[in-house]
Amino acid sequence: MEVTPEDLQTLRVTCQAVDDPRTPINIFHPAENIIAISVAAIIAGAEGPKSIARWASSKKEWLQTWLDLPEGKTPSRDCIRIFLAKVDPVAFQACFFHWLDGFVTDHRSSDNLTVVAIDGKTMRHSFDTAKSLRPVHLVSAWVAERHISLGQIATEEKSNEITAIPELLDQIDIQGATVTIDAMGCQKTIAAKIADANGQFVIGVKGNQPKLLATIESFFDDHWEAGDWSKGRCKRFHTSEQKGAWQEDRYYYVARIPRRETVFGNWPTVTAIGMVISVRQRGDEVTEEVRYYILSEYLDGEHFAQAVRQHWSVENNCHWQLDVLFREDDSRVRERTLANNLSWLRRVAITLLKHHPSTDSIKGKQQRAAWNEQFLAQVLQIKP
């Protein structure tokens, strides 16, 4: 399939939508060139401003077929670094949403939940001891089924997720979606914000909400001992799969909240509670793990399982690939805005690579994009 310069107009228009934060005096390379080059270079394996500039210099002839390079020159490392360190991350992310959404419209399904998983990831080598800066921690929203990022917020510590999650919810559209969050986000204000935005939620519960956790544990323990699952008071679902030598069974239970328990008076948006029992067995070795959840909607067991599993998939389908394919964990970029914007470009790259129709692995697609300009052009402007 031949990709012409006209096919890449959408990318150029997307890049032009970003407000240039630089002083207008003596701007040589326009913002849309820097963004388009950065996206293409990161898809091909570039890691930071230096490698983006090096890649652009080596691909100058190809870039000139679809970008207007001033005097035939590509931006330098400093030019790329200064721009990405100054552009506002929220505005930078927002300019990509419409473009990326057009790539994945066929992945919506009325038969399933639209699950938006909110989860945190630490860039472990982004600390700066001299400036007493901890590693950058990113809280991001990921639509698991469609493999697309909706946005992210950078914080200094994992504990700051409690304040970062509401900020992230303010900048994304969750209407009609089911938001999943781990126990760090089990806060009344977060649950209320999701409900106010016309979204649903499935949120993990652990020891940071001791009364809520104890009540849910007691309910399911009593229910289990009574052996009255057949009375329909709980919706159930079971999955079983073989992972190498391990047999893994998961049992999902959902029940309406027990109205007699006063703790739920403090959680007016919660209508149901859930429990997941994971049993892994290899020969005589057996491990068991139990997790508890609060839900805004009384889901059936299968949809509850879907929400939980899609939240867990963020680690494999996003975070793991960011670290293994794009080496994000090894990044030594310490400047917060620069680190945030580079991480966002990696998430854009993952989305584009995943939605190329080739049956190759993401690593294989990345290699082909690095070696073959025509393939890279297809990744940048694939149509569903």
N, C-alpha and C positions, 0 to 999 in steps of 0.2 A: 504494500500500500504506500503510495507516494504522499508525502505531507508537504504541502506548498507553504510559502510564506503567509498566504492569506489565511491558512488554517490556524495560524498562531496569533491572529488578531485578538482573540479573546484573552489570551495571556497578557498581551500588551495593554489592553484596556483595563484589565484587573490591576496591573502594576501602576497604571496612571492614576488610579483612584486613591493612592496613598498621598497624604500631604507631606511634602518634602520638609523635614525639620531644619535643614541647613540654611545658613544665611545666603540669600539669593545672589550676592556678589560673588563673582568668579566661579559659579557652579559650571563645571565642564561636562560631567557625566550626569545625565538626567536620572531621576529616581527610578523610573520604569526600567531603565537598562540595568541598574545595579540589582534590582529585585529579580528581574527575569534571569539574569546571569547567575545570581545566587541560587535560585530554585534549580536551574538546570545543572549547575555544578554539584550541588549537594545530592541530587538524584544520582549523579555519576560517581559519587564517593568522596567529594571534597568535605573537609571537616570544619574549616574556619576561614577567616578573611584571607590569610596567606595562600591557602590551597585553592580557594575560589579564584583569586587573582591569577594564580599560576595556571589553573585550568582554562580560564578565559583567554589568557595570552596564547595558549596552545591551540585554542579553538576559534581564533579570531576570524579566519576566513569563513567558517560556517556561521558564526554569529552575525556576520555582516549580511548574510542572506535573509535575515528576518529582523535584525535590529539596526537602527541608524546609529552607528558608532561615530562619534565626533572625531573627525580627522583620521578615522580608521583605527582609533585606539581603544583599548579596553581599560576599565578602571583598575587602579592600583590597590594594593592591600590596604593602605591607609584610607583611601577613598571609600572602600567597602566597609571597613571597620568603623569609621566615623559615622557613616549613614546608619548602619545597623545598631550602633550604640546610642543614636539620638532619636530614631523614629519611635513613636509611642506604640508599645506592644498591643494595646487594645485596638487602636486604629489599624495597625499592621495586620492583625489577625482578621479583623472584620472585612478587609478588602478582599480576602480570599473566599469568604463564605459562599457567595452566590456562584462563583466560578466552580468551586469544588462540588457544591450541591448539584450542579448540572451534570456532573460526571456519574452520579450515583442514584438518579431518580428511580431507576428500575429496581433498586434494592429495597424499596419500601414495600411492605406487605400488610394488608388489612387483617391477615390471619394471626399475626404475631404482635407482641409488644414492641414499641420503639423504645429500646433501653438506652439511656444515657448514663454511662458509668463515670462517676467522679472519683478520681483516685490521685494519690500523690506519688511523686518520684523524685529522689534526690540525685543530683549530679555530684557524685562523691568527690571528685577531684577539683571542684570549683572553689574550694576554700582559699582564703588568703590570710595566713597566720600573721603577717606583718601588719595588716589592717584589722585584725581580729574579726574577720568575716568567716562565717560558717559556710558550708556548701549550699549552693542554691537548691531550694526545694520547690518543685513545680506541681501545682494542683491543676489538673486538666480534666476536660470533659470529652468523652470518647463514645461515639455511637458504634457499639460493638458489631452489630449486624452489617452495617454499611461501611465499616472501617474508615471513619472520618472523624477528625478532631473538630470540636466546636469552639474551643478556646482554652486558654490557660492563664494562670496567675502565678507569679514567682514570689516566694517567701524566703525568709532566712532560716526557718526551722520547721520541722514536721509539725510541732505543736501549734504553729500558726495556721494550720489548715482550718481551724475553727473560724477564724476571721476571713480566710481566703475564700472559702466555699461560698459564703453569701455574695462576695464581690463577683465571683465567677458566675453565679446564678443570675446576677443583674445584667450580665453582658451576653447571655445566650438565650435562645428561645426553647423553652421546655414544655410549651403547651401541648397537652395530649401525650407527652412522653412519660415513661416510668424511670425516675432517677434512682440509681443505686449508689450507696455510699457505705464505706466501712464504718466501724464503730466510732472512729474519731469524729465523724460528722453527726453522731447521734445527739443532736441538740434541738430543743424545742423551737428555737428561732429559725433554724435551718428547715425543719419540717414545715413550719408555718409559711416560710418564704416559698417553698416548693408548691404548697397548696394555693397560695395567693397567685402564683403564676400559672394556675390551672394545670399543674403537673401532678403525677402520682409518685410515690416513693416506696422503696424497699431499703431499709437502713439496718445495718448490723448493730447489735447490742452487746456490750461487754461491761467490764467493771467500772468504766467511767460513769455509768448510770446504775449504781448498785441496787436501788429500790426497784427500778424498772426491770433489771436483769433478774433479780430474785423472784419477782412476781411471775415473770414469764417462765422461768425454770420450774417454779412450784406448780404452775398450771399444767405444764406438759408432764411433769413427774406424776402428779395426781391422776392425770388422764391415762398415763401409761399403766400405772398400777391398777387402775380400775378396769382396764382392758375393754373399754367401751368404744373403741374406734368404729365399730360397726354401726353405731347409732347416728353417724353422720355429723357429729359435732366437729370433726376435723376433716378437711380435704387432704387427700394423700396422693403422692406420686413417687414412683421408684424407677431408678435408672441403674443399669449394670453395664460395665465395660471392662475389657481386658487391656491393661497397659503393660506390655512386656510380661514379666513374671507375676505381676500384681493383678489381682481381681479387685475391682473397686465398685462398691455398691453405695448409692446415695438414696436416702429416704427423706422425702420432703413432706412437711405437715403444716397446714394453715388452719387457723381457728379464729373466730371472732373474739374480740377482747372480752374478758369476763367483766361485766358491768359492775359487779359488786366490789371490784378492786379499786380503791380510791386513787391509786397512783395514776390511773389513766385519765383522771380528771384534769391532770396537768398536761396531758397530751391530746388536745381536742381533735387533732387531725388524724390520729391513729384509730383505725377501725378493725385491724386484724393483727395477729402475731404469728410468727412462723418459726419453725425449727428444722434444721438440716442435720441429719446424722450421716457421716461419711465413714464407711467401713472398708478398710484396705486389708487384703489377705494375700500372703505368699507362703504356701505350705502351711506350717503350724504358726507362722508369725501373723498376728492380727493387730491392727491399730484402729482406733476409733476416735473420731472428733465430732463434737456437737457445737453447732452455731445457732444463735437466736437472732430474730429480726422483728422489727415493727413495720407494718404496712399501712398505707393510706387507703387501700382497697382490698376487699376480701377476694383475692385471686383464687382461681382453682390451682390444684397442685402442679399441673404442667406449666402454667404461666409463671408461677412462683419459681419453679425450677429454672425456667428460661431466664428470668431476671437475675437469679443468683449465679448461674453458669456464665452468662454474658459479662457479669461484673468480673468474675475470676479470669475471663479470657483476656482482659486488658493486659495482664502481665505477659502473656504469650504473644498476643497479636500487636501489641504496641510497645510496651516497656522493654521486653526482651529484645525485640528487633532494633529498637533505638540503641541499645547497648552493644549488641553483637554486630549488626550491620553498619551502624553509623558511629559506633564507639563513643556514644554520648557520655558514658560514665567516666571515660578517660579524658574528657575535655578539660583543659586547664584555663578556660576563659573565666575570668573572675569578675569582670564588669557585668553588673546585674542585668541591665537592659540588653546588652549584646548577647549574653548567655540565653536570655529569654527568647529573643528574636531568632537566634540560630536554632534553638530547640524547636520553635514553631515551624521553621523551614524544614526541619527533619520530619516533622509530623505531616506536613504537606507532601513531602517526598514519599513517605510510606503510603499515603492515600493514593497518590498517582500511580505508584508501582503496583499496588494491590489491584487497581482497577484496569490495568492493561490486560487485554484478553489473552495474552500468552499464558500457557499452562506451566511455564517455568516457575521456579521458586522466586521469592523476592530477591534473594542473593543473585540468582541467575539473571533476573531482569536488570538488576543494578549493574552487573558486569556487562551485559549487552548494551545498556545505555552508555556505559563508559567507553565501549569499543566501537559502537555503531551510531553515528549521528542520526541516521534515519529512524532507528529504533527510539532514540532519545526524543526526537521530535514527536513520535507517536505517543510516548508516555506523557509528554507535556500537553497534548491536545487530543486525548482519546475521547470519543463520543459513545454513549451507551447504545 
